[in-house]
Amino acid sequence: MPHFLLQLDRQVFYFINHSLTNPLFEGLMPWLRNPRFWIPVYAFIIVFSIWKYKKTGIWLVVLLAITVGVADFSSATLIKNQVKRLRPCRDDALTLTITSRVACGTGYSFPSTHATDHFAMSVFLGMVYGRKWRWVWLWVLLWALLVCVAQVYVGVHYPIDVTAGALFGACIGFIFAALFKKLQPQF
């Protein structure tokens, strides 16, 4: 990575990790990045999709699960193990200045798998449900963005990690939503 880009990434990281510190974020951000926090949302998506759309809803849930599986595997296993970028909480240049709000994690940083997975889900759901309810785009993108900001705020990812993860996940979500529309053209 070019030096100027690395420096910019560290500066934006520092701004989010330090300058945005406030009591609300201190309590909320660690939760927003925790997948267990979102279980009610995941359950709602599954139950609503199957209840409202029956067999088509089952196809939707299956393709959404495949979307997340592909996003997660490709991000966490394929890309991270090739790039091998250290997390900010393991970066010697930031050791004295970083505020770690959660355990650092054992894996690499680039791309953020949380960002990849949530943007894959969000774009998939936005494309599938967006024609029926335009407002769904606002909520799914806000959900994914909150997860991304939380990753940086708690100290486990750089802004470039979450940006790359978001873009990669959005592409995966787009591909699988297009596949869903091809398999279920009546939806």
TABELWO-V552944 format. One record per pair of residues at least 12 apart in sequence whose ideal C-beta (glycine too) atoms are under 10 Angstrom apart, sorted by the first residue. I is the first residue (numbers start at 1). J is the second residue. Records with the same first field share a line. If there is no record, write none. Layout:
I->J + J
//
This chain:
1->83 + 85 + 110 + 158 + 160
5->160
6->91 + 93 + 158 + 160
7->93
8->159 + 160
9->88 + 158 + 159 + 160 + 161 + 163
10->88 + 91 + 93 + 94 + 97 + 158 + 159 + 160
11->159
12->152 + 158 + 159 + 160 + 163
13->88 + 91 + 94 + 97 + 98 + 152 + 153 + 155 + 157 + 158 + 159 + 160 + 161
14->88 + 94 + 97 + 98 + 99 + 152
15->152 + 159
16->29 + 149 + 150 + 151 + 152 + 153 + 154 + 155 + 157 + 158 + 159 + 162
17->88 + 89 + 94 + 97 + 98 + 99 + 100 + 101 + 152 + 153 + 154 + 155 + 158 + 159
18->97 + 98 + 99 + 153 + 155
20->149 + 152 + 153
21->99 + 101 + 153
25->101 + 149 + 150 + 153 + 154
26->99 + 101 + 153 + 154
28->146 + 150 + 153
29->101 + 102 + 146 + 147 + 149 + 150 + 151 + 152 + 153 + 154 + 155
30->101 + 102 + 150 + 153 + 154
31->150
32->114 + 143 + 146 + 147 + 148 + 149 + 150 + 151 + 153 + 154
33->101 + 102 + 112 + 114 + 115 + 118 + 146 + 147 + 148 + 149 + 150 + 151 + 152 + 153 + 154 + 156 + 157
34->102 + 114 + 147 + 150 + 154
35->114 + 117 + 118 + 147
37->147 + 150
38->118 + 121 + 143 + 147
41->121 + 139 + 140 + 143
42->64 + 68 + 121
45->57 + 60 + 61 + 64 + 121 + 125 + 129 + 140
46->58 + 60 + 61 + 64 + 65
47->61
48->60 + 61 + 129
49->61 + 64 + 125 + 128 + 129
52->132
53->128 + 184 + 187
55->184
56->128 + 180 + 183 + 184 + 186 + 187
57->184 + 187
59->180 + 183 + 184 + 187
60->124 + 125 + 128 + 129 + 177 + 180 + 183 + 184 + 187
62->180 + 183
63->124 + 128 + 176 + 177 + 179 + 180 + 181 + 183 + 184
64->120 + 121 + 124 + 125 + 128 + 173 + 176 + 177 + 180
65->121 + 176
66->124 + 172 + 176 + 179 + 180
67->117 + 120 + 121 + 123 + 124 + 125 + 169 + 172 + 173 + 174 + 175 + 176 + 177 + 179 + 180
68->116 + 117 + 118 + 120 + 121 + 124 + 169 + 172 + 173 + 176
69->117 + 120 + 172
70->116 + 117 + 120 + 169 + 172 + 173 + 175 + 176
71->113 + 115 + 116 + 117 + 118 + 119 + 120 + 121 + 124 + 165 + 168 + 169 + 170 + 171 + 172 + 173 + 176
72->113 + 114 + 116 + 117 + 120 + 169 + 172
73->113 + 116
74->111 + 113 + 116 + 120 + 168 + 169 + 172
75->110 + 111 + 112 + 113 + 114 + 115 + 116 + 117 + 120 + 164 + 165 + 168 + 169 + 172
76->107 + 108 + 111 + 112 + 113 + 114 + 116 + 117
77->107 + 113
79->108 + 110 + 111 + 113 + 116 + 164 + 165 + 168
80->107 + 108 + 109 + 110 + 111 + 112 + 113 + 116 + 161 + 165
81->107 + 108
82->108 + 110
83->108 + 109 + 110 + 111 + 161 + 164
84->107 + 108 + 109 + 110
85->108 + 109 + 110 + 111 + 157 + 158 + 160 + 161 + 164
86->104 + 108 + 109 + 110 + 158
87->100 + 104 + 105 + 106 + 107 + 108 + 109 + 110 + 112 + 155 + 156 + 157 + 158 + 161
88->100 + 104 + 109 + 151 + 152 + 154 + 155 + 156 + 157 + 158 + 159 + 161
89->101 + 102 + 103 + 104 + 105 + 109 + 154 + 155 + 156 + 157
90->104 + 105 + 106 + 108 + 109 + 156
91->109 + 158
94->155 + 158
98->155 + 156
99->153 + 154 + 155
100->154 + 155 + 156
101->150 + 153 + 154 + 155 + 156
102->150 + 151 + 153 + 154 + 155 + 156
103->154 + 155 + 156
104->154 + 155 + 156
105->155 + 156 + 157
107->156
108->161
109->151 + 156 + 157 + 158 + 160 + 161 + 162 + 165
110->157 + 158 + 160 + 161 + 162 + 164 + 165
111->157 + 160 + 161 + 162 + 163 + 164 + 165 + 166 + 167 + 168 + 169
112->147 + 148 + 151 + 152 + 156 + 157 + 158 + 159 + 160 + 161 + 162 + 163 + 164 + 165 + 166 + 168 + 169
113->151 + 157 + 161 + 165 + 168 + 169
114->144 + 147 + 148 + 150 + 151 + 156 + 157 + 161 + 162 + 165 + 166 + 169
115->144 + 145 + 147 + 148 + 149 + 150 + 151 + 152 + 157 + 161 + 162 + 163 + 164 + 165 + 166 + 167 + 168 + 169 + 170
116->144 + 161 + 162 + 164 + 165 + 166 + 167 + 168 + 169 + 170 + 171 + 172 + 173
117->144 + 147 + 165 + 169 + 172 + 173
118->140 + 141 + 143 + 144 + 145 + 146 + 147 + 148 + 151 + 162 + 165 + 166 + 169 + 173
119->140 + 141 + 143 + 144 + 145 + 147 + 148 + 162 + 165 + 166 + 167 + 168 + 169 + 170 + 171 + 172 + 173 + 174
120->144 + 165 + 166 + 168 + 169 + 170 + 171 + 172 + 173 + 174 + 175 + 176 + 177
121->140 + 143 + 144 + 147 + 169 + 172 + 173 + 176
122->136 + 137 + 139 + 140 + 141 + 142 + 143 + 144 + 145 + 147 + 166 + 169 + 170 + 173
123->137 + 140 + 141 + 144 + 166 + 169 + 170 + 171 + 172 + 173 + 174 + 175 + 176 + 177
124->140 + 169 + 170 + 172 + 173 + 174 + 175 + 176 + 177 + 178 + 179 + 180
125->137 + 139 + 140 + 141 + 143 + 144 + 173 + 177
126->138 + 139 + 140 + 141 + 144 + 170 + 173 + 174 + 177
127->140 + 173 + 174 + 176 + 177 + 178 + 180 + 181
128->173 + 176 + 177 + 180 + 181 + 184 + 187
129->177 + 187
130->177
131->181 + 187
132->187
140->173
141->166 + 170
144->162 + 165 + 166 + 169 + 170 + 173
145->162 + 166
147->162 + 165 + 166
148->161 + 162 + 163 + 165 + 166 + 169
149->162
150->162
151->165
//
